[in-house]
């Protein structure tokens, strides 16, 4: 597995992951390359977006980390991290999310984040299980979303 910080040239690869997730019913939001670029790579609150590829160069998944701004859509406290993990269906249960998080966690610490929140759909059992397995804990459930938190700094 190859992992690298995504650039604008990776928008098509990220889009392919998002579209594949939509096809299998794990996603409802858009997935076109412009959305991928604007939401995950060039977003003003962007810290890092890591893209995992297999040995043939095919995208296996990505993990995006942003700093929560005031009034963000997820209700995450300002200055904390917001993570999104998206794994291509062909790479489910292959350790991609865990592997990406090793690097994302370093980026979060370097950015001075106190913690990282992972808002996820309550019906995303696989995603919630991955977050649990890497140390996230549920802090609230609201409007069909489960909000998990990973503490980086002591309280």
C-alpha positions as CSV (number, residue, x, y, z in Angstrom):
1,X,0.0,0.0,0.0
2,X,1.3,3.5,-0.9
3,X,0.1,6.5,1.1
4,X,0.7,10.1,0.1
5,X,-0.8,13.5,0.7
6,X,-3.4,14.1,-1.9
7,X,-2.9,16.9,-4.4
8,X,-5.4,18.5,-6.8
9,X,-4.3,16.0,-9.3
10,X,-5.7,13.2,-7.1
11,X,-9.3,14.6,-7.3
12,X,-10.3,11.9,-9.8
13,X,-9.0,9.1,-7.6
14,X,-10.8,10.4,-4.6
15,X,-13.9,10.9,-6.7
16,X,-13.7,7.2,-7.8
17,X,-13.7,6.1,-4.2
18,X,-16.7,8.3,-3.4
19,X,-18.7,7.1,-6.4
20,X,-18.0,3.5,-5.6
21,X,-19.3,4.1,-2.1
22,X,-22.4,5.6,-3.5
23,X,-23.0,2.7,-5.8
24,X,-23.0,0.2,-2.9
25,X,-25.3,2.4,-0.9
26,X,-22.7,3.7,1.7
27,X,-22.9,7.3,0.6
28,X,-25.5,9.9,-0.5
29,X,-23.4,13.1,-1.0
30,X,-21.9,14.1,-4.3
31,X,-18.7,12.4,-5.5
32,X,-17.6,14.3,-8.6
33,X,-14.0,15.5,-8.9
34,X,-14.9,19.1,-8.2
35,X,-16.6,18.1,-5.0
36,X,-13.6,15.9,-4.0
37,X,-11.2,18.7,-4.7
38,X,-13.1,21.4,-2.9
39,X,-14.3,19.3,0.1
40,X,-11.1,17.3,0.8
41,X,-8.0,18.8,-0.9
42,X,-8.4,22.6,-1.1
43,X,-11.0,23.3,1.6
44,X,-9.9,26.4,3.7
45,X,-9.9,24.3,6.9
46,X,-7.8,21.5,5.4
47,X,-4.9,20.1,7.4
48,X,-4.2,16.9,5.4
49,X,-5.9,14.5,3.0
50,X,-4.1,11.2,2.7
51,X,-4.7,8.9,-0.2
52,X,-4.0,5.1,-0.1
53,X,-3.3,3.3,-3.4
54,X,-2.6,-0.4,-4.1
55,X,0.5,-1.5,-5.9
56,X,-1.2,-0.9,-9.3
57,X,-2.0,2.7,-8.4
58,X,-5.7,2.1,-7.8
59,X,-7.2,4.2,-5.0
60,X,-8.1,2.1,-2.0
61,X,-9.3,5.0,0.2
62,X,-8.5,8.3,1.7
63,X,-8.7,10.1,5.1
64,X,-9.2,13.8,5.3
65,X,-8.5,15.9,8.4
66,X,-9.8,19.5,8.9
67,X,-9.7,22.0,11.7
68,X,-13.2,22.8,12.9
69,X,-14.2,26.3,12.3
70,X,-16.8,28.2,14.2
71,X,-20.3,27.1,13.2
72,X,-19.1,24.0,11.3
73,X,-21.8,21.6,9.9
74,X,-21.0,18.9,12.5
75,X,-21.2,20.9,15.7
76,X,-17.6,20.1,16.5
77,X,-15.9,22.5,18.9
78,X,-13.9,25.2,17.1
79,X,-10.2,24.3,16.8
80,X,-10.6,20.5,17.1
81,X,-10.1,18.1,14.2
82,X,-12.8,16.6,12.0
83,X,-11.9,13.4,10.3
84,X,-13.5,11.7,7.4
85,X,-12.5,8.2,6.3
86,X,-13.6,6.8,3.0
87,X,-12.6,3.3,2.0
88,X,-13.3,1.8,-1.5
89,X,-15.6,-1.2,-1.4
90,X,-12.9,-3.5,-2.8
91,X,-10.6,-2.5,0.1
92,X,-13.1,-3.0,3.0
93,X,-11.6,-4.8,6.0
94,X,-8.1,-4.6,4.6
95,X,-6.6,-2.3,7.2
96,X,-6.6,0.8,5.0
97,X,-8.4,3.0,7.6
98,X,-6.1,2.0,10.4
99,X,-3.0,2.5,8.3
100,X,-4.1,5.9,7.2
101,X,-4.9,6.9,10.8
102,X,-1.3,6.4,11.8
103,X,-0.2,9.2,9.5
104,X,-3.3,11.3,10.1
105,X,-2.8,11.2,13.9
106,X,0.8,12.6,13.4
107,X,-0.5,15.4,11.2
108,X,-3.2,16.2,13.9
109,X,-0.6,16.4,16.6
110,X,1.7,18.5,14.4
111,X,-1.2,20.9,13.8
112,X,-1.7,21.2,17.6
113,X,-5.2,19.7,17.6
114,X,-6.4,18.7,21.1
115,X,-8.6,16.0,19.7
116,X,-10.3,14.6,16.6
117,X,-14.0,14.1,16.0
118,X,-15.4,11.5,13.6
119,X,-19.1,12.2,12.8
120,X,-20.5,9.2,11.0
121,X,-23.9,7.9,10.0
122,X,-25.5,5.7,12.7
123,X,-26.0,3.0,10.0
124,X,-22.3,2.9,9.1
125,X,-21.5,-0.1,11.3
126,X,-18.2,-0.9,9.6
127,X,-16.9,2.7,9.8
128,X,-18.0,3.0,13.4
129,X,-16.2,-0.2,14.3
130,X,-13.0,1.0,12.6
131,X,-13.1,4.2,14.7
132,X,-13.7,2.2,17.8
133,X,-10.8,-0.1,17.1
134,X,-8.3,2.8,16.8
135,X,-9.4,4.4,20.0
136,X,-12.3,6.7,19.2
137,X,-15.1,6.8,21.7
138,X,-18.7,7.8,21.2
139,X,-19.5,11.2,22.8
140,X,-23.0,11.8,21.4
141,X,-25.7,10.6,19.0
142,X,-27.7,13.3,17.2
143,X,-29.9,13.5,14.1
144,X,-28.8,10.0,12.7
145,X,-25.1,10.6,13.3
146,X,-22.8,9.1,15.9
147,X,-20.0,11.5,17.0
148,X,-16.9,9.8,18.1
149,X,-13.8,11.5,19.6
150,X,-10.1,10.7,19.8
151,X,-8.3,12.5,22.5
152,X,-4.8,13.7,21.4
153,X,-4.0,15.9,24.4
154,X,-4.7,15.4,28.1
155,X,-7.9,16.9,29.3
